[in-house]
Amino acid sequence: MSVLKKLLGQTALYGLSSIVGRALNFLLVPFYTAVLLPAEFGAVTELYAYVAFLNILYLYGMETTYFRFATKEGHTEKEVFSNSLSSILLSSILLSAVLILLSHPLASILKYPGKEDYFIWLGLILAVDSLSAIPFARLRLEKKAGQFAFAKIFNISINIGFNLFFLVFCKNVHEASLVPGMKEFVSMIYNPSWDVEYILISNFLASLFTLPILWRSFSGFRISINRAVIKSMLIYSFPLMFMGFAGMIDEMLSRIILKYVLPKGFYPNHTNLEALGVFGACYRLSMFMTLAVQAFRYAADPFFFSQSKDKNAPELFAKVMKWFVISGSFIFLFVSANLSLFQEILRNQVYREGIMVVPVLLMANLFLGIYYNLSIWYKLTDKTHLGLAISLGGAVVTILFNFILIPHFGYMGSAYTTLICYFLMSLASLLWGQKHFPVPYNLLSALGYISLSAALAAFALSYPFGKGNLQAYGFQLMLVIIFIIFVLFNERKYLKMK
């Protein structure tokens, strides 16, 4: 049980960094929805979807590969660290050079004429971010969650600071409504026609300033390309890269193709790019589940690998799954039941038109977290090619259902597609994984908690939505308390053992 508590402690620390970091970053949602038009938010949404895809290419599975080889007999951690980071350094320089050189044709192809600077900044962001990936992974391997959390929060804080500097301070100084004496200085660094550009510049500067914070994690690094080591690492990592691409298709494809697949005039009051902006803003409200899944992943990857040789590992993994499902079901219910309150985060009323995608995306991300729990079997058995098959299957489902559902349901079709995809991937991983690495998961318990939270959420959403009075909030709170009481009663024997 002490091992499970250790995982909980690590998850809590990573969760704290995620919660604090996301809470800080989340301040940008009401900020962006106040200062950006839906079309501009749509551009930001689409560009960062491209970043997510390209980040997979830049890292090509090296984070997980680093964990595997650094804990594997026959290799030293320093050797694995230097080789993995050297490989990423060289490939990142090459990839960013290509992206910058192709910035003009990319801007034309993706319907951003005259905005080639978007893609230049993306190339710089990706290059710098890729350099910090393995040092961050080293902190996770060494269980230095505190340092990891500080660096992440520092990065986000700097990003927010530059966003406020460019989009509020500089803008107001330029318009002579704030500190008129600084207008001449600000005019040298501020372009009033830029908005999206400053979001990208802020990201780049934050990533650049984070590298010195990680200097201790670069300890012992030497540029080293050991062909034998790199070859074995790439054999392990490349299936993970393609799995990453497949995963990004599941998560990000809708934000790339929505403006192309959505029938013209589907939303009478919005262009397709504006509809993407509405969807992108509402999508961010599902971050409450996303950050829980992310915190769990940060702690779970090194935990699962370190515990894999224990004879009681399967039973331990089953307990981890049970409590993850309980926690995820609670988050889903809490946010869904209080959706009328959470929608106030979107400052411009126009963005709230897509609010009903949030419960669907919350449930989808819960199943994504379940899939991450289940996926440990192919990582521990070195059968990453089988994990790739599941990911590719999910990608096919995502592509097909997006093209089928978006023309009929708009961005709700994208949300439904995400849920269908992650559910099917979880089911496939469960059925396949039990043949290669059996784990005694309590499926009835998991389905019971998920079903209860879904039923209570549906009940809450059936109440006159947006009423926003004490009676409504009391009703929503009562439903959440019912779930908590059920968990305490159902798990009373387990909790008494503690």
C-alpha positions in Angstrom: 0.0 0.0 0.0 3.0 2.3 0.6 3.8 2.0 -3.0 0.3 3.1 -4.0 0.6 6.0 -1.6 3.9 6.9 -3.2 2.2 7.0 -6.6 -0.6 9.1 -5.2 2.0 11.5 -3.7 3.9 11.9 -7.0 0.6 12.3 -8.8 -0.5 15.0 -6.3 2.8 16.9 -6.9 2.5 16.7 -10.6 -1.2 17.4 -10.2 -0.4 20.5 -8.2 1.9 21.8 -10.9 -0.7 21.0 -13.5 -3.5 22.5 -11.5 -1.5 25.7 -10.6 0.0 25.8 -14.1 -3.3 25.2 -15.8 -5.1 27.6 -13.4 -2.6 30.3 -14.5 -2.8 29.3 -18.1 -6.6 29.1 -17.8 -6.6 32.8 -17.1 -5.8 33.2 -20.8 -9.2 31.7 -21.7 -11.3 34.6 -20.3 -8.6 36.9 -21.5 -8.5 35.6 -25.1 -12.3 35.4 -25.3 -12.4 39.0 -24.2 -9.7 40.4 -26.5 -9.8 38.1 -29.6 -12.5 37.8 -32.1 -13.8 34.2 -32.8 -11.9 34.1 -36.1 -8.6 35.0 -34.3 -9.3 32.4 -31.6 -10.0 30.0 -34.4 -6.5 30.7 -35.9 -4.9 30.2 -32.5 -6.8 26.9 -32.1 -5.7 25.6 -35.5 -2.1 26.7 -35.2 -1.7 24.9 -31.8 -3.3 21.8 -33.3 -0.4 21.8 -35.8 2.1 22.3 -33.0 0.7 19.2 -31.3 1.2 17.2 -34.4 4.7 18.6 -35.1 5.7 18.0 -31.5 5.3 14.3 -32.0 7.6 14.5 -35.0 10.2 16.5 -33.1 10.3 14.1 -30.2 9.6 10.8 -32.1 8.8 8.8 -28.9 12.1 9.6 -27.2 10.6 10.5 -23.8 9.1 7.1 -23.2 12.2 5.5 -24.8 14.4 7.4 -22.4 12.4 5.9 -19.4 12.6 2.4 -20.8 16.4 2.4 -21.6 17.4 4.4 -18.6 15.9 1.7 -16.3 17.0 -1.2 -18.5 20.1 -3.4 -17.8 23.0 -2.8 -20.1 22.7 1.0 -20.3 23.7 3.8 -17.9 21.3 6.7 -17.4 23.9 9.3 -18.5 24.6 7.4 -21.7 20.9 7.2 -22.6 20.3 10.8 -21.6 23.2 12.1 -23.8 22.3 10.0 -26.8 18.5 10.8 -26.7 19.0 14.5 -26.2 21.8 14.7 -28.9 19.5 13.0 -31.3 16.7 15.4 -30.6 19.0 18.4 -30.8 20.2 17.5 -34.3 16.8 16.5 -35.7 15.1 19.7 -34.2 17.6 22.0 -35.9 16.9 20.3 -39.2 13.1 20.2 -38.9 12.8 23.8 -37.8 15.0 24.9 -40.6 12.7 23.1 -43.1 9.6 24.6 -41.5 11.0 28.2 -41.6 12.1 27.8 -45.2 8.7 26.5 -46.2 6.8 29.2 -44.2 5.6 31.1 -47.3 4.0 28.1 -49.2 2.6 26.8 -45.9 0.8 30.1 -45.2 -0.7 30.0 -48.7 -1.8 26.3 -48.5 -3.4 26.7 -45.1 -5.2 29.9 -46.0 -3.2 32.3 -44.0 -1.8 34.5 -46.9 0.7 37.0 -45.8 1.1 35.3 -42.4 4.2 33.3 -43.0 5.6 34.7 -39.7 3.1 32.3 -38.0 5.1 29.4 -39.2 8.5 30.9 -38.5 7.5 31.4 -34.8 6.1 27.8 -34.7 9.4 26.5 -35.9 11.3 28.4 -33.2 8.8 27.3 -30.5 9.0 23.6 -31.5 12.9 23.7 -31.5 13.2 25.2 -28.1 10.4 23.0 -26.5 12.0 19.9 -27.9 15.3 20.7 -26.1 13.6 20.7 -22.7 11.6 17.5 -23.2 14.3 15.0 -22.1 15.5 17.2 -19.1 11.9 17.3 -18.0 11.7 13.5 -18.4 14.9 13.1 -16.3 13.2 15.1 -13.5 10.3 12.6 -13.6 12.6 9.6 -13.6 14.5 11.0 -10.6 11.1 11.7 -8.9 12.0 15.4 -8.6 8.4 16.5 -8.9 9.0 19.7 -7.0 11.6 20.9 -9.5 9.4 19.7 -12.4 6.4 21.7 -11.0 8.5 24.8 -10.5 9.8 24.8 -14.1 6.4 24.2 -15.6 4.8 26.9 -13.5 7.6 29.3 -14.3 7.1 28.6 -18.0 3.4 29.3 -17.9 3.8 32.4 -15.7 6.3 33.9 -18.2 4.0 33.1 -21.1 1.0 34.8 -19.4 3.2 37.8 -18.5 4.3 38.3 -22.1 0.7 37.9 -23.3 -0.4 40.7 -20.9 2.6 42.8 -21.8 2.0 42.7 -25.6 -1.8 42.5 -25.8 -2.7 44.8 -22.9 0.2 47.0 -21.8 1.8 47.7 -25.2 -1.6 48.0 -26.9 -2.8 50.6 -24.4 0.4 52.5 -24.4 0.3 52.6 -28.2 -3.2 53.9 -28.1 -2.0 56.6 -25.6 -4.4 55.5 -22.9 -1.7 54.2 -20.6 1.7 55.8 -19.7 1.9 58.2 -22.7 5.6 58.8 -22.0 6.4 55.3 -23.1 4.6 55.4 -26.4 7.8 56.1 -28.4 9.6 53.1 -26.8 6.7 50.8 -27.2 6.3 51.7 -30.9 9.7 50.2 -31.6 8.6 46.7 -30.4 4.8 46.8 -30.9 2.8 46.2 -34.1 -0.9 47.1 -33.7 -1.9 44.7 -36.5 -0.5 41.7 -34.6 -2.6 39.7 -32.1 -2.0 36.0 -33.0 1.6 36.8 -33.6 2.1 38.0 -30.0 0.6 34.9 -28.6 3.2 32.9 -30.5 6.0 35.2 -29.5 5.0 35.0 -25.9 5.1 31.2 -26.1 8.6 31.3 -27.7 10.0 33.6 -25.1 8.6 31.6 -22.2 10.1 28.4 -23.6 13.4 30.1 -24.1 13.6 31.5 -20.6 12.7 28.0 -19.2 15.9 26.4 -20.4 18.1 28.0 -17.8 15.8 26.8 -15.1 16.5 23.3 -16.2 20.3 23.7 -16.2 20.8 21.1 -13.4 18.9 18.5 -15.4 21.4 19.0 -18.3 24.2 17.8 -15.9 26.5 15.3 -17.6 25.2 16.0 -21.1 27.6 15.5 -23.9 26.8 15.5 -27.6 27.0 11.8 -28.2 25.7 9.6 -31.0 26.4 6.0 -30.2 25.2 4.2 -33.3 24.4 1.0 -31.5 22.5 2.7 -28.7 20.6 5.1 -31.0 19.7 2.3 -33.3 18.1 0.2 -30.5 16.4 3.3 -29.1 14.9 4.2 -32.4 13.6 0.7 -33.0 11.7 1.1 -29.7 10.7 4.7 -30.2 9.5 4.8 -33.8 6.3 2.8 -33.1 5.7 5.2 -30.3 6.0 8.1 -32.7 3.4 6.7 -35.0 1.2 6.0 -32.0 1.7 9.6 -31.0 0.6 10.8 -34.5 -2.4 8.5 -34.2 -3.2 10.0 -30.8 -2.9 13.5 -32.1 -5.3 12.6 -34.9 -7.7 11.5 -32.2 -7.3 14.7 -30.2 -6.5 17.4 -32.7 -7.8 16.4 -36.1 -11.2 18.1 -35.6 -9.5 21.4 -34.9 -7.6 21.2 -38.1 -10.4 20.0 -40.5 -13.5 21.6 -38.9 -13.3 24.8 -41.0 -12.9 22.6 -44.2 -15.5 19.9 -43.5 -18.2 22.0 -41.9 -20.8 22.9 -44.6 -20.8 26.6 -45.4 -23.5 28.4 -43.5 -24.0 25.5 -41.1 -23.9 28.2 -38.3 -25.7 31.1 -39.8 -24.1 33.7 -37.5 -20.6 32.5 -37.9 -18.0 31.7 -40.6 -16.4 28.3 -40.3 -13.2 29.8 -38.8 -15.4 31.6 -36.2 -17.1 28.3 -35.4 -13.7 26.8 -34.9 -13.0 29.6 -32.4 -16.2 28.8 -30.5 -15.3 25.1 -30.4 -11.7 25.8 -29.4 -12.8 28.0 -26.5 -15.3 25.5 -25.2 -12.8 22.6 -25.7 -10.6 24.3 -23.2 -13.2 23.9 -20.5 -12.5 20.1 -20.7 -9.1 20.9 -19.3 -10.3 19.9 -15.8 -10.2 16.3 -16.9 -7.2 16.8 -19.1 -5.0 18.1 -16.3 -6.0 15.1 -14.1 -5.0 12.7 -16.9 -1.8 14.6 -17.5 -0.8 14.6 -13.9 -1.5 10.9 -13.7 0.6 10.2 -16.8 3.6 12.2 -15.5 3.7 10.0 -12.3 2.4 6.7 -13.8 4.9 6.1 -16.6 8.0 5.9 -14.4 5.9 4.2 -11.6 4.6 1.4 -13.9 8.1 0.7 -15.2 9.7 0.7 -11.8 7.0 -1.7 -10.4 6.8 -4.0 -13.4 9.1 -6.7 -11.9 7.2 -6.9 -8.7 5.2 -10.1 -8.5 2.2 -8.2 -7.2 2.3 -5.7 -10.0 -0.9 -6.8 -11.7 -3.0 -6.4 -8.5 -1.3 -3.0 -7.9 -2.1 -1.8 -11.4 -5.8 -2.9 -10.9 -6.0 -0.8 -7.8 -4.5 2.2 -9.6 -7.2 1.8 -12.3 -10.0 1.6 -9.8 -9.1 4.9 -8.1 -8.4 6.6 -11.3 -11.9 5.8 -12.5 -13.4 7.0 -9.3 -11.5 10.3 -9.4 -12.2 10.8 -13.1 -15.9 10.1 -12.7 -16.1 12.7 -9.9 -14.4 15.3 -12.0 -16.8 14.6 -14.9 -19.8 14.9 -12.6 -18.6 18.0 -10.8 -17.9 20.0 -14.0 -20.9 18.8 -15.9 -23.3 19.4 -13.0 -22.0 22.9 -12.6 -21.7 23.8 -16.3 -23.9 26.8 -16.0 -21.3 28.2 -13.6 -18.2 27.2 -15.5 -19.5 28.8 -18.7 -19.0 32.2 -17.1 -15.2 31.7 -17.8 -16.0 32.4 -21.4 -16.3 36.2 -21.2 -17.9 36.8 -24.6 -21.4 35.4 -24.8 -20.8 34.2 -28.4 -18.3 31.5 -27.2 -21.0 30.0 -24.9 -23.0 28.7 -27.9 -20.8 25.6 -28.0 -20.9 24.8 -24.2 -22.6 21.4 -24.6 -19.5 19.9 -26.1 -17.9 20.1 -22.7 -19.6 17.1 -21.0 -19.0 14.9 -24.0 -15.3 15.9 -24.1 -15.0 15.4 -20.4 -16.2 11.8 -20.7 -14.0 11.3 -23.8 -10.9 12.3 -21.8 -11.9 10.1 -18.9 -11.8 7.1 -21.4 -8.4 8.5 -22.6 -7.1 8.2 -19.1 -8.5 4.7 -18.8 -6.7 3.9 -22.1 -3.4 5.2 -20.6 -3.9 2.9 -17.6 -4.5 -0.1 -19.9 -1.7 0.7 -22.4 1.0 -0.3 -19.9 0.9 -3.9 -21.1 2.5 -3.2 -24.5 5.1 -0.9 -23.0 6.2 -3.5 -20.4 6.2 -6.4 -22.9 8.0 -4.3 -25.6 5.1 -4.9 -27.9 4.8 -1.3 -29.0 3.8 -2.4 -32.5 0.6 -3.8 -31.1 -0.1 -0.5 -29.3 0.6 1.2 -32.7 -2.2 -1.0 -34.2 -4.7 0.2 -31.6 -3.7 3.8 -32.1 -3.9 3.6 -35.9 -7.4 2.0 -35.5 -8.4 5.0 -33.3 -7.1 7.3 -35.9 -9.1 5.6 -38.6 -12.2 5.9 -36.4 -11.5 9.6 -35.8 -11.1 10.4 -39.5 -14.2 8.5 -40.6 -16.5 9.8 -37.9 -15.3 13.4 -38.2 -16.2 13.4 -41.9 -19.5 11.6 -41.2 -20.7 13.5 -38.1 -19.4 17.1 -38.6 -21.6 17.8 -41.6 -24.7 16.8 -39.6 -23.9 17.9 -36.0 -21.2 20.6 -36.5 -18.6 20.8 -33.7 -20.8 18.5 -31.6 -20.0 15.8 -34.2 -16.3 16.3 -33.4 -17.0 15.9 -29.7 -19.0 12.7 -30.3 -16.2 11.4 -32.5 -13.6 11.9 -29.7 -15.7 10.0 -27.2 -16.4 7.1 -29.6 -12.7 6.9 -30.5 -11.3 6.8 -26.9 -14.0 4.3 -25.8 -13.1 1.9 -28.6 -9.4 2.2 -28.0 -9.9 1.5 -24.3 -12.0 -1.6 -25.2 -9.4 -2.9 -27.7 -6.5 -2.3 -25.3 -8.4 -4.2 -22.5 -9.2 -7.2 -24.7 -5.8 -7.4 -26.3 -3.8 -6.6 -23.2 -5.3 -9.3 -21.1 -3.8 -11.9 -23.4 -0.3 -10.5 -23.0 -0.2 -9.0 -19.5 -3.2 -10.1 -17.5 -4.4 -7.6 -14.8 -7.4 -8.3 -12.6 -9.3 -5.1 -13.3 -12.7 -4.8 -11.6 -14.7 -3.9 -14.7 -18.1 -4.0 -13.0 -16.9 -1.4 -10.5 -15.5 0.8 -13.2 -18.6 0.7 -15.3 -20.8 1.3 -12.2 -18.9 4.5 -11.2 -18.9 5.8 -14.8 -22.6 5.0 -15.3 -23.6 6.7 -12.0 -21.7 9.8 -12.8 -23.2 10.0 -16.3 -26.7 9.5 -15.0 -26.3 12.2 -12.3 -24.8 14.6 -14.8 -27.7 14.0 -17.2 -30.1 14.7 -14.4 -28.3 17.9 -13.6 -28.3 19.1 -17.2 -32.0 18.3 -17.5 -32.6 20.9 -14.8 -33.5 24.3 -16.5 -30.0 25.1 -17.7 -28.4 28.4 -16.8 -30.9 29.3 -14.1 -28.0 30.3 -11.9 -29.9 30.7 -8.6 -29.3 29.2 -5.2 -31.9 26.5 -5.8 -30.1 25.4 -9.0 -26.7 25.4 -7.3 -28.0 23.5 -4.3 -29.5 20.9 -6.6 -26.2 20.5 -8.5 -24.3 20.2 -5.2 -26.7 17.6 -3.9 -26.0 15.4 -7.0 -22.3 15.6 -6.4 -22.7 14.7 -2.7 -24.8 11.7 -3.7 -21.8 10.4 -5.7 -19.4 11.0 -2.9 -21.6 9.1 -0.4 -21.9 6.2 -2.8 -18.1 6.0 -3.1 -17.6 6.1 0.6 -20.2 3.4 1.2 -19.1 1.2 -1.6 -15.4 1.4 -0.7 -15.9 1.4 3.1 -14.1 -1.9 3.6 -11.1 -0.7 1.6 -11.0 2.7 3.3 -11.2 1.1 6.8 -8.1 -0.9 5.9 -6.2 2.3 5.6 
